[in-house]
Amino acid sequence: MTEPLRLGIAGLGTVGAGVVKIVQRQSQLISARTGRRVEITAVSARTRDKDRGVNLSKYAWEEDPVALARRPDIDVYVELMGGDAGPAKASTEAAIAAGKDVVTANKAMLALHGQELAEAAEAKGVALRYEAAVAGGIPVIKALTEGLAGNGISRVMGVMNGTCNYILTRMGDAGLTYEEAFAEADGLGYLEADPNLDVGGIDAAHKLAILAAIAFGTKVDFDAIQLEGIGSITIEDIRRADDMGYRIKLLGVAQSTGRGLETRMSPCLVPSASPLGQLTGGTNMVVLEGDSVGQIVLRGAGAGEGPTASAVLSDICDIARGLRLPTFGQPATTLASPTRANAGAPSAYYLRMELTDKPGALAKVATILGDNGVSIDRMRQYDHPGDNAPVLIVTHKTARADLDAALGQLPRTGVVTGAPVALRIEEV
């Protein structure tokens, strides 16, 4: 008779408690689908007596997650504590050294230390699985490492932080300012303890770094990501973009170009009618483009107890089945050091600025743009009660360096008030 697969779970927050619930509730289903019983042997968390809505009395308790990782009566160490270093990294390293398979939801740890952990796991012959680290319940890691293994990937992009998408959606649907939508999201418990991880784009950038490594066969390179959060987006931008047929999303993009690997996480405009443009609330979406399969769109819950715990269980089930894959889709020692793109691919841009309402103002702006090689696709001016006129410009595809040069020269025209807003328009 096949021996059960024994789990040690470190971290009993929302996701950890959710994993325990699924193992308890779906034990027969898991056994039927994997051919092996999955059992929890021991658990660890910062507080023992907290009510987590789940019965833990049958499991051994470890105060120290490193001690849990080394227990001889567990086969899989499930790390759900979070944090890029500290106990999470120390216990993961201990589990690998002890010959345990590891399942984690820790995107920050993998984005910053994934290469060394992958090399250690593969040298030891154990699995390091992390489906729950990217996009919650969406099986995007499996899609890249398994379903699309025969494809050369040209681009990965998506909305990978549900909190930011919620804020931007509420600004558009309810007419809230950024500050009002932020406060609402905070009141609903959507924000991390450090909100900048969400609205600053850091959380989503961790996920993008992991996806880029898998998609392009490179070492994880979080530092290469051009990072910009959503804090500068105003209700005026939301309304004006909508008026011109676009939605604003915090969009992660990784693509291979002639200049190297381009990775960026920033607010972008996408067509309102596109799948990304239609994405609302806290939902995530990842778009994958392969040379054989074309474009695939994956949409689903990017966080929460059920979806994230479901992703953790998918990795546990694969280990129960005996499935062994390299951490990032190919042996870690064969991953290349990425060549960072020295400039982004040319793109159309949305520009919003205010001009003094006097003859020749638009002509001066158009001249500056044209002198720097920036061509105007369309322009719109809105009614205004005061002396300054709001103007929107959509450019043809242009290099960001040329656009920045033009923006730097606009103040000397004497007709531009304040700082212009420039947002990339992404083709989807």
N, C-alpha and C positions, 0 to 999 in steps of 0.2 A: 504494500500500500504506500502511495506517495506521502511523504512527510508534509505537514502543513508549512506554509510560508509564514514565518513569524516576524511581526513588525514591532519596532520600537519607535514611538512617535514623540518628538520633541516640539513643544509648542501646542498649546490647547486653546488658542484663541478661536476666532470665528471659523477659520479653515480647518484647524486641527480637530475641533469638536465635530465639524461636519464630516471629516474622514471617519472618525470613530462611529458616528451615526450610520454612515453608509455600510461600513464593515459589519456592524451589528444587524442592520436591517436587511441587507442583501447578501448575507453569507451563502445561502444556497445558490443564488443566481451567479455569484462570483465563482463558486466552486464548479458549477456546471459549465461555465464559459471558459475557465482556465484549466480544469482538470485537477485542481489542487485547492485545498482549504486555505483560506487566508485568516490568520488570527493575530490579535494584538497581545503581545507579551508584557510590555512595560511602557510607561509614559513619563514625560517630564514637563514641568512648566514652572514659572516663577512662583505661583501661588497654588498651594495644594487644596485648600478648602473652598475655593471659589465654586459657586454653582454654575455649571456650564450646560445644564440641561441634558446631560448624558451620564449614564452610570459608568463610573471608572473603577468600581470596587474590585473587579476581578483582575485588575492589572497591577503589576509591581510598579512602585513609584521610585524614581530617581531624582534627587535634587539637582544633580550635575548632569547636563546633557552629554558631556564627554564620557562620563561613566556609562550612561545609557548606550552610547554609540559602541562601546567596547564590550557590552554584555555578551556572553557566549550563547545566550538563549534567544538572540534575535538574528534574523537573516537580512532584513532590510531596515536601514535607518531612515526614518522619514523626518526631514528637517523642515519645520514650519514656523520657526521663530522669527526669521527675517534679520536684516542687518548685513552689511557687506563684510564685516569682520567679526571680532569678538567670539561669543559662544557658538554662533552659527558656523563660522568658518573653522574654528578649532574642533568642534564636534564632527563636522563633515570630514575633515582631514583624519581624525581619529577613526571614524568608521571605515574609511577607505583603507587605512593602514591595517585595520583589523580584518580586512577581507569581506566587509559588508557591502552589499549593494546600497545605493543612496537614491532616494527620491526627495526632491526639494521643490519649493515654490519660490525660491529666493532669487529674484531677478538681479538685485544689486550685487550679490555675491558672485553670480555667474558673469555679469557684465564687467566686473573689475578683476576677478580672479579665475575666470572660467578656464583659461588655457592651462594654468598650472594644476587645477583640480582635474581637468580632463586627462592630462598626461599621467597624473598619479593614478587615477581610476583605471585607465587602460593598461598601464604597466602592471597593476595588481590583478587585472582580469575581472574587475567588477563593473557594474553598470552605474552610471550617473545620469539620472533621468529628471526632467524638469518641465514637463508639458504645462504645468500650472503656473510657471513663471511668466508666461507670455499670453496675454489676451484671455485670461480666465478659462472659461469652458470651451473656447474655440480650439479645435485640435490642429493648430497651425504648425507646431513642431513636427507632428507626425506627417502632416501634409508635405512638408519640405524634405524630411529625412527618408520618408517611405514612399508616399504616393507620387511624388514628383522627382524621385531619385534619378530617373532617366532624362531629366530636362536640364538644359542650361538655363539658369534663371537670369533674366535681364533686369527685373525691377521688383522690389518689394515695397509696398506702401500701405499706410493705413492709419486709422484712428485707434490709438492704443491706450488711451486714458479716458475712462468713462466720466470722471469728474469734470474734466475740461469740456468734454462734449456736452455734458449736462448744462454747464454754465453758459456755453455759447448758444445752446438750443433755447434756454430760458431767456437769454437776452433778445433773441429773435422773436420767439413766440409771445412772450409776455411784455416786451418792451422794457425790460429791466436794464439798469446800468450794470457794468461789470461788478461794481462794489455790492449792489443789491443781490445779484445772482450768486456771487461768492458767499455772501452771508447766508443765503438760503441753502446752498450746498453744505455749508458748515453746520447749519442747524439740523440738517438731515443726516449728519455723520458721514458724509461722503469724502471729506478731506482727510489727508494723512495728518499725523501729529505735527509734522513740519509741512505746512501747506505748499511750500515751494517745490516739494517733490512732485506735486500734482501740477499746479498752475505754472511752475517754472519749466515744465517739460522733462524733468529729470527722470521720473518714473517711466515715462514712455520711451525716453532715450535709452534706458537700460534694456528695455525689450527690443528696441530696434537694433542695438549692438549685437544682441544674441541672434536675431534673425539674419542679420547681414553676414555673420560668421558662417552660418549654415548655408545660406543661399549662394555665397560666393567662395566658399572654401578657404576662408581667411581666419587668422587669429582674431579673437574678440578685441575690438579697438574702440572702446567707449570714448576715449579722449578725442577721437577724430570727428565726432558728431558735432555739426554746427547746431547750436542749441539756442532756441528763443522760446519763451513762454507766451502766455496769452494776456499778460497783465496790461499790455498797451492797447488792446482791442477795445474800442468804444462802441456805444450803441449806434453812433453815426456810421461807423464802418459796417456794422451788421446791416443797417437799413440800406445804405448806399450799395453795398455788394448785392443784396437781395434785389434791389431795383434794377441792377444790371445783369441779373440772371445767375448769381453765384451765392454760395454759402461759404462761411469762414469756418475752417476746421484746424485744430492742432494736428498737423499731418506729419507722420514720419515717412521718409523716403530713403531707400538705399538702392543705388543703381550703378552699374558698371558703365563707365564712359571712356572715351579715348584719353581723358585726362587722369584716369584712375578711378578708384571707388569713391563715390559721392554719398555721404550719409548726412542727413539733416533732419532735425525735428523743429518745426516752426509753424506759425499760423500761415495758412495758405487759402486761396480761394479755389473752390472746385465748382463745376457746373451744378446748378440746383437740381437738374433732372438726373444726375449721375447717381449710382448707388451710394457713394460717399456723401453726396449732397443731400440725399434723402435720409441719412442716418440721424436719429434723434435720441435725446435722453442720454442715459449712461451706457448705451450699447457700444460695443467695439466692432470694428471691421478691418480685415486685412485683405489686401489684394496682391495676388502673386501672378507673375507673368513668366511663362516658360516658353522655350523655343518650339516645343512640340505641342504642348497642351493649350497654348494661348493664355488668356486671362481667366483666373479663378478668383471668385469673391467669397470670402468666409465671414459670416456675420453671427454675432451672438453676445451673450452676457460676458463682460470682461472682468467681473469681480463678483463677490458675494459668496456666501457659505456653500450653497449647492453647486454652482458652476465650477468654482475653483477646487472644491473637494472632489468633484467628478473627474477633473483633470488629474489630480493626484492619484485617484484610484485607477485611471487608465494606465499609468506607468506601473503601478503595483501589479496590475493584471498581466501586463507584458512580461514582467519579471517572473511572475508565477508560471507563465507559459514557457519560460526559458529563452525568451527573445533577448539577444544581446546585440547592441548596435554601438558604434563609436559615438561619443558624446555629441559631437557636432556634425554627424553624418559621414565623416571619414576620419581615419586615424588622426589623433591630435598632433602627432609629430609630423604629419604631412601638410598641415594647414600653413598657408603662406602668410608672410607678413604683408598686410595690405598696403598697396600703393595709394596714398591719399590723393584725391583729386585736388589740384591746386586752384581750381575754380569750378563753380557750379555750371551745369549745362545751361545754355541760353533758355530763357523763358519769357512769356508775357508777364507783365506786372500791372497791378492795380495801384494807382496813385491817387491820394486824396490830399488836397491842399486848399488853403484859403487865399484868395487874391484880393488886393485892393480894387474896388470897383471903379476903374477909370479906363479910358480908351487905351488900347495897346497892351494891356496886361497879359492877356492870353498869348498874344504874338510874341512877347518877350520870353514867356515860358517855353513856347514851341520852338523858338530859336535856340535856346539853351539845350533842350533835349536833342534837337536835330544836329547841332554842332558836335554832340557827343555820340552820335550814331544811334540815338533812341528814336524810333519811329512810332508815331501815334496811330493807333487803330481806331479808337473812338474817344469822344470827349463829351462830357455833360456838365452843364452849369445849372444850379438850382436857384429858385427864388430865394431872396434873402431880405430881411428887414433892415439890416445895418449897413455899414460901409464896406464890409468884407463879403466876398462872394465865394461860397463853397463850390469847388470844381473837382470833377472826377475825370481821370484819364486812364484808359486801358492801352498799354503799349503793344506793339508787335514783339515777337521774340527778340530779346536783347541780352547781352552779357551783364551780369550784376555789376561788374566793375565799371562798365560804361554808364549804367544808371546811377551808381553812387557818385561818379564824377559829375554828372549833370546835377544831381541833388545838392552836391556841395557848392555848385555855382549859382543856384537859384537865389540865395539871399541877396546877392549883389544886384539883382534886377530891381530891387526896391519895391516889388509888387507882391511878394510872397510873405504872408504873415504866419508866424509860428513854424513848426517843423512839419514838413510833408510826411505823410504815411505811405509806405511802399510795401505791398504784400505780393508775394509770388502767386501766379495763377498756374495750378498744376493740371496737366492734361490727364484725364482718367478715362 
